[in-house]
Amino acid sequence: MIASSGTPLDRLLLGTAPLAGDEVSDDEAVAAIRTAVEAGITRIDTAPLYGYGTAERRVGMALTELPRDEIVLSTKVGNRVTVDGELVFGFDRDGVLASIEESLARLGTDRLDIVHIHERQNHTVMTPAELAAAVPALRELQEQGVVGAVSVGVNRWDIVVDLIRDGQLDLVMLAGHLNLLDRTAAEDFLPMCRDRGVGVIAAGVYATGILATGPVPGATYRYREASAEIVAQTRRIAETCADFGVGLSTAALHFPLRLPGVIAVAAGARSTAEVTRMVEDASHHVPEELWSALEADQDAT
């Protein structure tokens, strides 16, 4: 499990989707993971969907050189990649059990500290019932000691409200709505999770690019080229951060951890250089006055 307190570095998860691409070699991916763990990032998140098993396989390669008992390892179910390399959507018991078995084999481990039920990645709308279908099998594996915490990984929190209220989840990984450009989930969703003892992992803290790169030409927001409005908003945020001697990516990483109920931040990296930058960002002191200034800027716009 993930502690809800500690330094930002203690509460950082390394996301491995960027390490699954063809432009990254096995050796480069393993080196990046090893660099993260040696620097103090001991939470690693992956999924069968990332590179159709490539990310899990590469994490498994890295784990052979790392202390498994000191690592919080998470993967996902729902978008299953079979041993034949085919993508299959499956939230039923058989699909979940097969997915976990295949993930364990790729990762070279006998247990998973967290399993997220992954929103279906074919751009169709998920229903709460579909997500809930995966819970009983994960609870079964939890009783056997194969799975630690049961969670979901989603972009839309409305489809998990019923599961949280019914006490079916231990954690939620929410992407895209707990960052410097989109704070909407902080208003109602986080308080509901806190009230029910469900920890929230904030993903998408760089808004898929622009909060890491800054408002440069071609910067991306939510996987598309950022609009002029988003570029202007990001520029204002970056200028305020600079007034306090804080880089934009540093503020982006620290911001969600200030929100009550957020227990950790997940951020991806595709190289040892990007991992090193994340470590530096997480280790950087951010003055409290910066957050007050950013809130004042937001109120003024």
C-alpha positions as CSV (number, residue, x, y, z in Angstrom):
1,M,0.0,0.0,0.0
2,I,1.0,3.6,-0.3
3,A,1.5,5.9,2.7
4,S,-0.6,9.1,2.7
5,S,2.3,11.1,4.2
6,G,6.0,11.5,3.7
7,T,8.1,13.5,1.3
8,P,6.9,14.1,-2.3
9,L,9.6,11.6,-3.4
10,D,8.1,9.0,-1.0
11,R,4.7,9.5,-2.6
12,L,5.8,9.4,-6.3
13,L,4.9,6.5,-8.6
14,L,6.8,5.8,-11.7
15,G,4.4,5.3,-14.6
16,T,5.8,3.0,-17.3
17,A,3.6,3.7,-20.3
18,P,6.4,5.8,-21.9
19,L,8.8,3.0,-21.4
20,A,6.8,0.7,-23.7
21,G,7.5,2.4,-26.9
22,D,9.6,1.1,-29.8
23,E,11.9,4.1,-29.5
24,V,13.0,2.8,-26.0
25,S,15.1,-0.3,-25.8
26,D,14.9,-3.0,-23.2
27,D,18.2,-1.8,-21.7
28,E,17.1,1.8,-21.6
29,A,13.8,1.0,-19.9
30,V,15.5,-1.2,-17.3
31,A,18.0,1.5,-16.6
32,A,15.3,4.1,-16.1
33,I,13.4,1.9,-13.7
34,R,16.6,1.1,-11.8
35,T,17.5,4.8,-11.6
36,A,14.1,5.6,-10.2
37,V,14.3,2.9,-7.5
38,E,17.9,3.7,-6.5
39,A,16.8,7.4,-6.2
40,G,14.0,6.5,-3.8
41,I,11.0,6.0,-6.1
42,T,9.8,2.6,-5.0
43,R,6.3,2.7,-6.4
44,I,6.0,1.3,-10.0
45,D,2.8,1.3,-12.0
46,T,2.3,-0.6,-15.3
47,A,-0.4,-2.3,-17.3
48,P,-0.8,-5.0,-20.0
49,L,-2.1,-2.3,-22.4
50,Y,1.2,-0.4,-22.4
51,G,3.0,-1.7,-25.5
52,Y,0.8,-4.8,-25.4
53,G,2.8,-6.4,-22.6
54,T,6.1,-4.6,-23.3
55,A,6.0,-2.4,-20.2
56,E,5.2,-5.3,-17.9
57,R,7.9,-7.4,-19.4
58,R,10.5,-4.6,-19.0
59,V,9.4,-4.0,-15.4
60,G,9.9,-7.7,-14.8
61,M,13.4,-7.5,-16.3
62,A,14.2,-4.6,-13.9
63,L,12.7,-6.5,-10.9
64,T,15.3,-9.2,-11.3
65,E,17.9,-6.7,-10.2
66,L,15.9,-4.9,-7.5
67,P,14.6,-5.7,-4.0
68,R,11.0,-6.8,-4.7
69,D,10.0,-6.5,-1.1
70,E,10.8,-2.8,-1.0
71,I,8.7,-2.0,-4.1
72,V,5.0,-1.2,-4.4
73,L,4.0,-2.8,-7.7
74,S,0.7,-2.1,-9.5
75,T,-0.8,-3.2,-12.7
76,K,-4.2,-3.2,-14.3
77,V,-7.0,-5.5,-15.5
78,G,-9.7,-4.9,-18.1
79,N,-7.6,-4.4,-21.2
80,R,-6.0,-7.8,-21.3
81,V,-3.2,-8.8,-23.7
82,T,-3.1,-12.5,-24.2
83,V,0.0,-14.6,-24.5
84,D,-0.6,-14.5,-28.2
85,G,-0.4,-10.7,-28.2
86,E,-4.0,-10.0,-28.8
87,L,-6.0,-7.3,-27.0
88,V,-9.1,-8.6,-25.3
89,F,-11.5,-6.6,-23.2
90,G,-12.6,-8.6,-20.1
91,F,-14.1,-7.5,-16.8
92,D,-15.6,-10.9,-15.9
93,R,-14.1,-13.4,-13.5
94,D,-12.4,-15.5,-16.1
95,G,-11.0,-12.5,-17.9
96,V,-9.7,-10.9,-14.7
97,L,-8.0,-14.2,-13.5
98,A,-6.4,-14.8,-16.9
99,S,-5.2,-11.2,-17.1
100,I,-3.6,-11.4,-13.6
101,E,-2.0,-14.7,-14.4
102,E,-0.4,-13.4,-17.5
103,S,0.7,-10.2,-15.8
104,L,2.4,-12.1,-13.0
105,A,4.3,-14.1,-15.6
106,R,5.5,-11.0,-17.5
107,L,6.4,-9.3,-14.3
108,G,8.1,-12.4,-12.8
109,T,6.4,-12.0,-9.4
110,D,3.9,-13.9,-7.4
111,R,1.9,-11.0,-6.0
112,L,0.7,-7.5,-6.9
113,D,0.5,-4.7,-4.3
114,I,-2.2,-2.9,-6.2
115,V,-4.5,-3.8,-9.1
116,H,-6.4,-1.1,-10.9
117,I,-9.5,-1.9,-13.0
118,H,-8.5,-0.1,-16.2
119,E,-11.1,2.0,-18.1
120,R,-11.6,0.3,-21.5
121,Q,-9.2,1.8,-24.0
122,N,-11.3,1.7,-27.2
123,H,-13.0,5.1,-26.6
124,T,-16.3,3.7,-25.6
125,V,-18.1,4.9,-22.5
126,M,-17.7,2.6,-19.5
127,T,-20.6,1.9,-17.1
128,P,-20.3,1.4,-13.3
129,A,-21.6,-2.1,-13.7
130,E,-18.8,-3.1,-16.1
131,L,-16.2,-1.8,-13.7
132,A,-17.9,-3.5,-10.7
133,A,-17.9,-6.9,-12.5
134,A,-14.1,-7.1,-12.0
135,V,-14.3,-6.5,-8.2
136,P,-15.3,-10.0,-6.9
137,A,-12.4,-11.8,-8.7
138,L,-9.9,-9.3,-7.3
139,R,-11.3,-9.7,-3.8
140,E,-10.9,-13.4,-4.2
141,L,-7.3,-12.9,-5.2
142,Q,-6.9,-10.5,-2.3
143,E,-8.0,-13.2,0.1
144,Q,-5.4,-15.5,-1.4
145,G,-2.6,-12.9,-0.9
146,V,-2.0,-12.4,-4.6
147,V,-3.5,-8.9,-4.7
148,G,-3.1,-6.2,-2.1
149,A,-5.4,-3.2,-2.8
150,V,-8.3,-3.1,-5.2
151,S,-8.5,0.1,-7.2
152,V,-9.7,1.6,-10.5
153,G,-7.8,3.7,-13.0
154,V,-10.1,6.1,-14.8
155,N,-10.3,9.5,-16.5
156,R,-13.9,10.1,-15.5
157,W,-14.8,9.9,-11.8
158,D,-18.6,9.8,-12.3
159,I,-18.3,6.1,-13.3
160,V,-16.7,5.1,-10.0
161,V,-18.9,7.1,-7.6
162,D,-21.3,4.1,-6.9
163,L,-18.4,1.7,-6.3
164,I,-16.9,4.1,-3.8
165,R,-20.2,4.7,-2.0
166,D,-20.8,0.9,-1.9
167,G,-17.3,0.3,-0.3
168,Q,-16.0,-1.8,-3.2
169,L,-12.7,0.1,-3.7
170,D,-9.6,0.6,-1.6
171,L,-8.0,3.2,-3.9
172,V,-8.7,5.2,-7.1
173,M,-6.2,6.4,-9.7
174,L,-7.7,9.4,-11.4
175,A,-6.1,11.0,-14.4
176,G,-6.4,14.5,-15.7
177,H,-8.5,16.3,-13.1
178,L,-6.1,17.0,-10.3
179,N,-3.5,19.3,-11.9
180,L,-2.7,23.0,-12.3
181,L,-4.9,23.3,-15.3
182,D,-7.9,21.2,-14.2
183,R,-8.7,21.0,-10.5
184,T,-12.4,20.0,-10.8
185,A,-12.1,16.7,-9.0
186,A,-10.9,18.5,-5.8
187,E,-14.3,20.1,-5.2
188,D,-16.6,17.1,-4.7
189,F,-14.8,13.9,-5.6
190,L,-11.9,14.1,-3.2
191,P,-14.1,14.9,-0.1
192,M,-16.3,11.9,-1.0
193,C,-13.3,9.6,-1.2
194,R,-11.9,11.0,2.1
195,D,-15.3,10.4,3.8
196,R,-15.2,6.7,2.8
197,G,-11.5,6.1,3.4
198,V,-10.6,5.7,-0.2
199,G,-7.1,7.0,-1.1
200,V,-6.7,8.8,-4.4
201,I,-3.6,8.6,-6.7
202,A,-3.4,11.6,-9.0
203,A,-2.2,10.8,-12.5
204,G,-1.9,13.1,-15.5
205,V,-0.3,15.8,-13.4
206,Y,1.6,17.2,-16.4
207,A,-1.7,17.3,-18.4
208,T,-0.2,15.0,-21.0
209,G,2.7,17.3,-21.7
210,I,2.3,21.1,-21.4
211,L,2.9,21.2,-17.7
212,A,6.2,19.5,-18.2
213,T,7.4,21.2,-21.4
214,G,5.8,24.6,-20.7
215,P,3.9,26.6,-23.3
216,V,6.2,25.8,-26.2
217,P,5.1,25.4,-29.8
218,G,3.3,22.1,-30.3
219,A,2.8,21.6,-26.6
220,T,0.1,19.0,-25.9
221,Y,-2.9,19.1,-23.5
222,R,-5.0,16.0,-23.1
223,Y,-3.2,14.3,-26.0
224,R,-3.9,17.1,-28.4
225,E,-2.1,20.3,-29.4
226,A,-3.0,22.8,-26.7
227,S,-5.4,25.6,-27.5
228,A,-4.4,29.2,-27.4
229,E,-6.4,29.6,-24.2
230,I,-4.6,26.7,-22.5
231,V,-1.2,28.0,-23.7
232,A,-2.0,31.4,-22.3
233,Q,-3.1,29.9,-18.9
234,T,0.0,27.8,-18.7
235,R,2.2,30.8,-19.5
236,R,0.6,32.7,-16.6
237,I,1.1,29.8,-14.2
238,A,4.8,29.4,-15.4
239,E,5.5,33.1,-14.8
240,T,4.0,33.0,-11.3
241,C,6.1,29.9,-10.5
242,A,9.2,31.7,-11.8
243,D,8.6,34.6,-9.5
244,F,9.1,32.2,-6.6
245,G,12.1,30.4,-8.2
246,V,10.1,27.2,-8.9
247,G,10.0,25.5,-12.3
248,L,6.6,24.7,-13.9
249,S,7.2,20.9,-13.8
250,T,8.2,21.1,-10.2
251,A,4.9,22.9,-9.2
252,A,2.9,20.5,-11.4
253,L,4.3,17.5,-9.5
254,H,3.9,19.0,-6.0
255,F,0.4,20.6,-6.5
256,P,-1.8,17.4,-6.2
257,L,0.0,16.3,-3.0
258,R,-1.3,19.4,-1.3
259,L,-4.9,18.3,-1.8
260,P,-6.4,16.4,1.1
261,G,-7.1,12.9,0.1
262,V,-4.4,12.6,-2.5
263,I,-2.0,10.0,-1.2
264,A,0.4,9.8,-4.2
265,V,1.2,11.1,-7.7
266,A,1.9,9.0,-10.7
267,A,4.2,10.4,-13.4
268,G,5.7,8.8,-16.4
269,A,9.2,8.9,-17.8
270,R,10.8,7.5,-20.9
271,S,14.5,7.8,-20.0
272,T,17.0,8.0,-17.1
273,A,17.2,11.7,-17.8
274,E,13.5,12.2,-17.3
275,V,13.6,10.1,-14.2
276,T,16.4,12.2,-12.9
277,R,14.4,15.4,-13.6
278,M,11.4,13.9,-11.7
279,V,13.5,13.2,-8.7
280,E,14.9,16.7,-8.8
281,D,11.4,18.2,-9.1
282,A,10.1,16.0,-6.2
283,S,13.0,17.0,-4.0
284,H,12.7,20.7,-4.7
285,H,11.3,22.9,-1.9
286,V,8.1,24.8,-2.9
287,P,7.2,27.8,-0.8
288,E,3.7,27.9,0.5
289,E,3.4,31.5,-0.8
290,L,3.5,30.1,-4.4
291,W,0.2,28.3,-3.9
292,S,-1.5,31.4,-2.5
293,A,-0.2,33.4,-5.5
294,L,-1.5,30.8,-7.9
295,E,-4.9,30.8,-6.2
296,A,-5.1,34.6,-6.4
297,D,-4.2,34.4,-10.1
298,Q,-7.0,31.8,-10.7
299,D,-9.5,34.0,-8.9
300,A,-8.6,37.0,-10.9
301,T,-9.1,35.2,-14.3
